[in-house]
C-alpha cells in the first residue's frame, strides 16, 4: 500500500500527537507534585515525560515521507486536570494502559495489514513500554493511597534523589541528613536497583 494513502500515516500522527500531549500532561503533573513537596513523584512524571518525548520523536520520524504536508486527523485525548496527585497518577495509569491494551495494538494490526512491518513492530514495542508506565504509575498511586510512599513495614533502603544518600529504616527521615532536602526526595531503592 502507498504510505501517503494509508491509515498508518494518520495513526503515526495520532500517536505523535498523543505522546506529545502525554509529555505535557506529565510535566504539568510534575509541577503539581513539586508544589506538594512530592519530589519523587515529580521525578517519576518527568522521567516518564522524557520517554514520551522519545516515543513521539520515533513516530514523527516515520512521517518523513509526508514532510511539508498538513495531515488532518480526528482523535480523542484526555483532560487530566487535578490538584490531587493521586488522581493524576491514576489518570496516567489508565491512559498508559489504554495505549497499551487498545490504541497501539490496533495501530500495529493496521500497519501490519497495510504492509508496514517496521512501523507495526514499533507500535507493538511502544505498547509494551506504555504497559510498564501504567504499572509504575499504579505502584506509586497505591503507595500514596495507603500513605506508604515514605514508610515500610520492614527495614528498607531509601535513596535521596538529590544527593544519593542511602538511608535504611522503616520510614524516611523528615530531611536528608546529608543535603537537608525534604523527605519528599527519598525513593525506595527497590525502584531504582536492577533486579
Protein Blocks (a to p, Z undefined) as FASTA:
>chain_A
ZZklpmklmmmmmmmmmmmmmmmmmmmmmmmmmmnopaklmmmmmmmmmmmmmmmmmmmm
mmmmmgoiacdddddddddddfblklmmmmmmmmmmmmmmmmmmmmmmmmmmnopaklmm
mmmmmmmmmmmmmmmmmmmmmmmmnopmlgcfbdcddddfknopacddjbdcfbdfklop
afklpccfklmpcZZ
